[in-house]
Amino acid sequence: MKIADVLTRKAIAEVVTIASTATVRDLLGVLAEHRIGACVVSSDSTAVAGIVSERDVVRRLHENDALLAAEVSSIMTAEVETCAPEATIDEILGIMTTRRIRHMPVVSPDGALVGIVSIGDLVKHRIDQLAFERDQLEAYVHQT
């Protein structure tokens, strides 16, 4: 299975982005409004400049109580691990586990943002796949 398969089955196809110049307070509003845990940082909703998550906010909030007025660029991860739509689920699950990341932007070969997958998306897809295979095996056993 490929990442593209996961993207086509996601209930929400839109990738929520935020400008690096937006404030952390704005970011929190976007995360809450869309009920998401991470947001791709992009000036044009196509190029990936970074990624920022709830964890990024929480980890820095205790250091700086003025954080809410700071720009997103001050807390985002600028070196973003991305994947291609053709990448396999196993491959991306391995990267996410090794690097301890929960969200990965999906970019086309020309570098354009086409989606985002979470570890939850991939686990759900894997469980659905295993359930389908189990059902097929049970049907086969009951036919014979």
C-alpha positions as YAML, in Angstrom:
chain: A
units: angstrom
residues:
- id: 1
  name: MET
  ca: [0.00, 0.00, 0.00]
- id: 2
  name: LYS
  ca: [1.13, 3.49, -0.84]
- id: 3
  name: ILE
  ca: [0.72, 6.81, 0.96]
- id: 4
  name: ALA
  ca: [-1.43, 7.98, -1.98]
- id: 5
  name: ASP
  ca: [-3.95, 5.25, -1.02]
- id: 6
  name: VAL
  ca: [-4.16, 6.64, 2.50]
- id: 7
  name: LEU
  ca: [-4.64, 10.19, 1.21]
- id: 8
  name: THR
  ca: [-7.55, 9.17, -1.02]
- id: 9
  name: ARG
  ca: [-9.33, 7.52, 1.91]
- id: 10
  name: LYS
  ca: [-8.86, 10.33, 4.41]
- id: 11
  name: ALA
  ca: [-12.09, 12.04, 5.44]
- id: 12
  name: ILE
  ca: [-10.38, 15.44, 5.27]
- id: 13
  name: ALA
  ca: [-8.38, 15.95, 2.10]
- id: 14
  name: GLU
  ca: [-7.51, 19.59, 2.80]
- id: 15
  name: VAL
  ca: [-4.11, 20.36, 4.27]
- id: 16
  name: VAL
  ca: [-4.32, 23.13, 6.82]
- id: 17
  name: THR
  ca: [-1.38, 25.53, 6.59]
- id: 18
  name: ILE
  ca: [-0.28, 28.61, 8.45]
- id: 19
  name: ALA
  ca: [2.15, 31.39, 7.57]
- id: 20
  name: SER
  ca: [5.43, 31.53, 9.47]
- id: 21
  name: THR
  ca: [4.61, 35.13, 10.42]
- id: 22
  name: ALA
  ca: [1.34, 34.18, 12.14]
- id: 23
  name: THR
  ca: [1.42, 34.27, 15.92]
- id: 24
  name: VAL
  ca: [1.42, 31.21, 18.11]
- id: 25
  name: ARG
  ca: [-1.96, 32.41, 19.39]
- id: 26
  name: ASP
  ca: [-3.22, 32.28, 15.77]
- id: 27
  name: LEU
  ca: [-1.74, 28.79, 15.44]
- id: 28
  name: LEU
  ca: [-3.62, 27.58, 18.52]
- id: 29
  name: GLY
  ca: [-6.84, 28.94, 17.02]
- id: 30
  name: VAL
  ca: [-6.21, 27.04, 13.77]
- id: 31
  name: LEU
  ca: [-5.38, 23.80, 15.58]
- id: 32
  name: ALA
  ca: [-8.53, 24.08, 17.70]
- id: 33
  name: GLU
  ca: [-10.78, 25.13, 14.81]
- id: 34
  name: HIS
  ca: [-9.73, 22.22, 12.61]
- id: 35
  name: ARG
  ca: [-9.28, 19.78, 15.50]
- id: 36
  name: ILE
  ca: [-5.75, 18.84, 14.38]
- id: 37
  name: GLY
  ca: [-2.49, 18.27, 16.21]
- id: 38
  name: ALA
  ca: [-0.06, 19.79, 13.72]
- id: 39
  name: CYS
  ca: [-0.02, 22.36, 10.97]
- id: 40
  name: VAL
  ca: [2.23, 22.72, 7.94]
- id: 41
  name: VAL
  ca: [3.96, 26.10, 7.79]
- id: 42
  name: SER
  ca: [3.68, 27.52, 4.28]
- id: 43
  name: SER
  ca: [3.46, 30.96, 2.73]
- id: 44
  name: ASP
  ca: [1.52, 29.75, -0.32]
- id: 45
  name: SER
  ca: [-0.08, 26.43, 0.77]
- id: 46
  name: THR
  ca: [2.23, 24.64, -1.68]
- id: 47
  name: ALA
  ca: [5.82, 24.94, -0.44]
- id: 48
  name: VAL
  ca: [6.66, 23.37, 2.93]
- id: 49
  name: ALA
  ca: [8.63, 25.82, 5.08]
- id: 50
  name: GLY
  ca: [8.17, 23.90, 8.32]
- id: 51
  name: ILE
  ca: [5.76, 22.05, 10.55]
- id: 52
  name: VAL
  ca: [4.51, 22.98, 14.00]
- id: 53
  name: SER
  ca: [2.59, 20.84, 16.48]
- id: 54
  name: GLU
  ca: [0.86, 21.12, 19.82]
- id: 55
  name: ARG
  ca: [3.98, 19.56, 21.34]
- id: 56
  name: ASP
  ca: [6.13, 22.38, 19.93]
- id: 57
  name: VAL
  ca: [3.92, 24.91, 21.70]
- id: 58
  name: VAL
  ca: [3.78, 23.04, 25.00]
- id: 59
  name: ARG
  ca: [7.51, 22.39, 25.12]
- id: 60
  name: ARG
  ca: [8.31, 26.06, 24.67]
- id: 61
  name: LEU
  ca: [5.48, 27.60, 26.67]
- id: 62
  name: HIS
  ca: [7.11, 26.87, 30.03]
- id: 63
  name: GLU
  ca: [10.29, 28.65, 28.85]
- id: 64
  name: ASN
  ca: [8.60, 31.79, 27.63]
- id: 65
  name: ASP
  ca: [5.29, 33.13, 28.89]
- id: 66
  name: ALA
  ca: [5.20, 35.68, 26.04]
- id: 67
  name: LEU
  ca: [5.19, 32.85, 23.51]
- id: 68
  name: LEU
  ca: [1.61, 33.42, 22.39]
- id: 69
  name: ALA
  ca: [2.59, 36.68, 20.70]
- id: 70
  name: ALA
  ca: [5.69, 35.18, 19.04]
- id: 71
  name: GLU
  ca: [5.75, 34.19, 15.38]
- id: 72
  name: VAL
  ca: [5.20, 30.56, 14.43]
- id: 73
  name: SER
  ca: [8.64, 30.56, 12.81]
- id: 74
  name: SER
  ca: [10.18, 30.80, 16.27]
- id: 75
  name: ILE
  ca: [8.85, 27.37, 17.29]
- id: 76
  name: MET
  ca: [8.36, 25.44, 14.04]
- id: 77
  name: THR
  ca: [10.53, 22.57, 12.90]
- id: 78
  name: ALA
  ca: [12.23, 23.90, 9.78]
- id: 79
  name: GLU
  ca: [13.84, 20.65, 8.64]
- id: 80
  name: VAL
  ca: [10.68, 18.74, 7.82]
- id: 81
  name: GLU
  ca: [10.65, 15.04, 7.06]
- id: 82
  name: THR
  ca: [8.35, 14.63, 4.05]
- id: 83
  name: CYS
  ca: [7.33, 11.73, 1.86]
- id: 84
  name: ALA
  ca: [6.13, 11.14, -1.67]
- id: 85
  name: PRO
  ca: [2.67, 9.79, -2.49]
- id: 86
  name: GLU
  ca: [4.38, 6.68, -3.88]
- id: 87
  name: ALA
  ca: [6.09, 5.84, -0.57]
- id: 88
  name: THR
  ca: [4.88, 2.68, 1.13]
- id: 89
  name: ILE
  ca: [3.02, 2.73, 4.42]
- id: 90
  name: ASP
  ca: [5.60, 0.40, 5.98]
- id: 91
  name: GLU
  ca: [8.41, 2.70, 4.94]
- id: 92
  name: ILE
  ca: [6.74, 5.79, 6.41]
- id: 93
  name: LEU
  ca: [5.69, 4.01, 9.61]
- id: 94
  name: GLY
  ca: [9.34, 3.02, 10.06]
- id: 95
  name: ILE
  ca: [10.53, 6.62, 9.60]
- id: 96
  name: MET
  ca: [7.86, 7.97, 11.95]
- id: 97
  name: THR
  ca: [8.78, 5.43, 14.61]
- id: 98
  name: THR
  ca: [12.52, 5.95, 14.30]
- id: 99
  name: ARG
  ca: [12.35, 9.75, 14.20]
- id: 100
  name: ARG
  ca: [9.50, 9.91, 16.77]
- id: 101
  name: ILE
  ca: [7.28, 12.09, 14.62]
- id: 102
  name: ARG
  ca: [3.52, 11.90, 14.37]
- id: 103
  name: HIS
  ca: [2.77, 13.95, 11.25]
- id: 104
  name: MET
  ca: [4.39, 13.90, 7.82]
- id: 105
  name: PRO
  ca: [3.60, 16.22, 4.92]
- id: 106
  name: VAL
  ca: [3.22, 14.49, 1.56]
- id: 107
  name: VAL
  ca: [4.84, 16.33, -1.35]
- id: 108
  name: SER
  ca: [4.78, 15.68, -5.08]
- id: 109
  name: PRO
  ca: [8.03, 15.18, -7.02]
- id: 110
  name: ASP
  ca: [8.04, 18.91, -7.85]
- id: 111
  name: GLY
  ca: [7.94, 19.74, -4.12]
- id: 112
  name: ALA
  ca: [4.29, 20.82, -3.93]
- id: 113
  name: LEU
  ca: [2.34, 19.96, -0.79]
- id: 114
  name: VAL
  ca: [-0.39, 17.43, -1.66]
- id: 115
  name: GLY
  ca: [-1.43, 16.13, 1.75]
- id: 116
  name: ILE
  ca: [-0.42, 15.21, 5.26]
- id: 117
  name: VAL
  ca: [-0.57, 11.86, 7.04]
- id: 118
  name: SER
  ca: [-0.48, 11.14, 10.73]
- id: 119
  name: ILE
  ca: [0.67, 7.98, 12.41]
- id: 120
  name: GLY
  ca: [-3.00, 7.49, 13.33]
- id: 121
  name: ASP
  ca: [-3.99, 7.61, 9.64]
- id: 122
  name: LEU
  ca: [-1.44, 4.94, 8.81]
- id: 123
  name: VAL
  ca: [-2.34, 2.67, 11.72]
- id: 124
  name: LYS
  ca: [-6.05, 2.95, 10.85]
- id: 125
  name: HIS
  ca: [-5.29, 2.08, 7.23]
- id: 126
  name: ARG
  ca: [-3.20, -0.91, 8.33]
- id: 127
  name: ILE
  ca: [-5.95, -2.17, 10.67]
- id: 128
  name: ASP
  ca: [-8.56, -1.84, 7.90]
- id: 129
  name: GLN
  ca: [-6.28, -3.77, 5.55]
- id: 130
  name: LEU
  ca: [-5.75, -6.56, 8.10]
- id: 131
  name: ALA
  ca: [-9.49, -6.79, 8.80]
- id: 132
  name: PHE
  ca: [-10.18, -7.11, 5.06]
- id: 133
  name: GLU
  ca: [-7.58, -9.88, 4.72]
- id: 134
  name: ARG
  ca: [-9.03, -11.69, 7.75]
- id: 135
  name: ASP
  ca: [-12.54, -11.50, 6.26]
- id: 136
  name: GLN
  ca: [-11.26, -12.87, 2.96]
- id: 137
  name: LEU
  ca: [-9.54, -15.77, 4.72]
- id: 138
  name: GLU
  ca: [-12.64, -16.56, 6.78]
- id: 139
  name: ALA
  ca: [-14.78, -16.53, 3.66]
- id: 140
  name: TYR
  ca: [-12.36, -18.88, 1.93]
- id: 141
  name: VAL
  ca: [-12.31, -21.28, 4.89]
- id: 142
  name: HIS
  ca: [-16.11, -21.36, 5.08]
- id: 143
  name: GLN
  ca: [-16.39, -22.10, 1.34]
- id: 144
  name: THR
  ca: [-14.28, -25.23, 1.56]
...
